[in-house]
Amino acid sequence: MASSAEVRTSLSPLIRKLRHQLAEIRERALKNILCKLDHNLITYADLVQEKLLFLSLLEWFNFPVVPMKEEVLNLVSLLVKHSSAVQQLVGIGAVEFFSQLRQNVDPELQVVVDGILDGLFQLTCDYQALPDQDHPLVCVTTPVSQNIVDVV
């Protein structure tokens, strides 16, 4: 398996291409990322470290031509199973974004959006031991942000 630095180096250009004006380039970049996942060349844990990925996936729906909606939504649906992904998505306004997007997608995709929203609404709870080991574990919750990314 490649090192973390190598994975980041290989993912960064692909993630930038997810924001390209040409739909064909965006599609190829997404297919490349999905192929790397399918062949275990990268993991979801690798992806959740890429902050630009989350913004790029939301912006995908703001282009005039929006191919591969289902694939993007399925990828986000898998990413929201990781608490760090939820924190980043909530931080960029994904709850409101997907709430608005839900109204603009086909009924079969609304189910996927609902699953994403369910994942985003779950409180992330990280248990951390305090420096003084005599104290019990503490639960830290992440508040929901009200930032928004435009929806077409």
C-alpha positions as CSV (number, residue, x, y, z in Angstrom):
1,M,0.0,0.0,0.0
2,A,1.2,3.5,-0.8
3,S,2.2,5.9,1.9
4,S,-0.1,8.6,3.0
5,A,2.0,11.3,1.3
6,E,1.9,9.3,-2.0
7,V,-1.8,8.8,-1.8
8,R,-2.3,12.6,-1.2
9,T,-0.1,13.4,-4.1
10,S,-2.0,11.1,-6.4
11,L,-5.4,12.3,-5.2
12,S,-4.9,16.1,-5.3
13,P,-4.9,16.5,-9.1
14,L,-8.0,14.3,-9.4
15,I,-9.8,16.2,-6.7
16,R,-8.9,19.5,-8.4
17,K,-10.3,18.1,-11.7
18,L,-13.6,17.4,-10.0
19,R,-14.1,21.2,-10.2
20,H,-13.2,21.6,-13.9
21,Q,-15.6,23.5,-16.2
22,L,-15.7,20.6,-18.7
23,A,-18.1,17.8,-17.6
24,E,-15.9,15.2,-19.4
25,I,-12.9,16.0,-17.3
26,R,-15.0,16.0,-14.1
27,E,-16.4,12.6,-15.1
28,R,-13.0,11.1,-15.8
29,A,-11.6,12.3,-12.5
30,L,-14.6,10.9,-10.6
31,K,-14.3,7.6,-12.4
32,N,-10.6,7.5,-11.6
33,I,-11.2,8.0,-7.9
34,L,-14.0,5.4,-7.9
35,C,-11.8,2.9,-9.7
36,K,-8.9,3.4,-7.2
37,L,-11.4,2.7,-4.4
38,D,-12.7,-0.4,-6.2
39,H,-9.2,-1.8,-6.6
40,N,-8.2,-0.9,-3.1
41,L,-5.5,1.6,-4.3
42,I,-7.0,4.2,-2.0
43,T,-9.4,3.9,0.9
44,Y,-12.3,5.9,2.2
45,A,-10.0,6.8,5.1
46,D,-7.6,8.4,2.6
47,L,-10.4,10.4,1.0
48,V,-11.8,11.8,4.2
49,Q,-8.5,13.5,4.8
50,E,-8.9,15.5,1.6
51,K,-10.8,18.7,2.6
52,L,-11.1,20.0,-1.0
53,L,-12.9,16.7,-1.9
54,F,-16.0,17.6,0.1
55,L,-16.4,21.0,-1.4
56,S,-15.8,19.6,-4.9
57,L,-18.5,17.0,-4.4
58,L,-21.0,19.6,-3.4
59,E,-20.0,21.9,-6.2
60,W,-20.5,19.0,-8.6
61,F,-24.3,19.8,-8.6
62,N,-23.8,23.5,-9.3
63,F,-22.5,23.1,-12.9
64,P,-24.8,23.5,-15.8
65,V,-24.2,19.9,-16.9
66,V,-24.4,17.4,-14.0
67,P,-23.4,13.9,-15.0
68,M,-23.1,10.9,-12.7
69,K,-25.4,12.3,-10.0
70,E,-26.0,8.9,-8.5
71,E,-22.3,8.0,-8.3
72,V,-21.5,11.3,-6.5
73,L,-24.3,10.8,-4.1
74,N,-23.3,7.2,-3.4
75,L,-19.7,8.3,-2.8
76,V,-20.9,11.0,-0.3
77,S,-23.2,8.4,1.3
78,L,-20.2,6.1,2.0
79,L,-18.1,9.0,3.2
80,V,-20.6,10.2,5.8
81,K,-19.9,6.9,7.7
82,H,-16.7,8.5,8.8
83,S,-17.0,11.1,11.6
84,S,-14.3,13.3,10.2
85,A,-16.1,13.5,6.9
86,V,-19.3,14.4,8.7
87,Q,-17.6,17.2,10.6
88,Q,-16.1,18.6,7.4
89,L,-19.4,18.3,5.4
90,V,-21.4,20.0,8.2
91,G,-18.8,22.7,8.4
92,I,-19.3,23.6,4.8
93,G,-23.1,23.7,5.0
94,A,-23.9,20.2,3.6
95,V,-27.0,19.8,5.7
96,E,-28.8,22.7,4.1
97,F,-27.2,22.0,0.7
98,F,-28.6,18.4,0.6
99,S,-31.9,19.5,2.0
100,Q,-32.3,21.9,-1.0
101,L,-30.7,19.5,-3.5
102,R,-33.2,16.8,-2.5
103,Q,-36.0,18.8,-4.1
104,N,-34.1,19.0,-7.4
105,V,-33.2,15.3,-8.0
106,D,-35.2,12.3,-9.2
107,P,-37.2,10.4,-6.6
108,E,-34.8,7.4,-6.6
109,L,-32.0,9.8,-5.8
110,Q,-34.0,11.4,-3.0
111,V,-33.6,8.2,-1.1
112,V,-29.8,8.4,-1.4
113,V,-29.9,12.1,-0.3
114,D,-32.1,11.1,2.7
115,G,-29.5,8.6,3.7
116,I,-26.8,11.3,3.5
117,L,-28.9,13.7,5.6
118,D,-29.4,10.9,8.2
119,G,-25.6,10.5,8.3
120,L,-25.1,14.2,8.7
121,F,-27.8,14.5,11.5
122,Q,-26.3,11.8,13.7
123,L,-24.3,13.5,16.4
124,T,-20.6,12.6,16.2
125,C,-19.3,11.6,19.6
126,D,-15.6,11.1,20.1
127,Y,-14.6,9.6,23.4
128,Q,-11.3,11.1,24.6
129,A,-9.5,10.3,27.8
130,L,-8.6,13.3,29.8
131,P,-4.9,13.9,30.6
132,D,-5.5,13.0,34.2
133,Q,-6.5,9.3,33.9
134,D,-8.4,9.4,37.2
135,H,-11.2,11.2,35.3
136,P,-13.8,9.4,33.3
137,L,-14.0,9.6,29.5
138,V,-15.7,12.7,28.0
139,C,-18.0,12.9,25.0
140,V,-17.4,15.8,22.7
141,T,-20.2,16.7,20.2
142,T,-19.9,18.7,17.1
143,P,-22.5,21.5,16.6
144,V,-24.2,21.9,13.3
145,S,-23.0,24.9,11.2
146,Q,-25.4,27.0,9.1
147,N,-23.0,27.7,6.2
148,I,-24.3,26.9,2.7
149,V,-23.0,26.1,-0.7
150,D,-25.3,27.3,-3.6
151,V,-27.6,24.7,-5.2
152,V,-28.8,25.1,-8.8
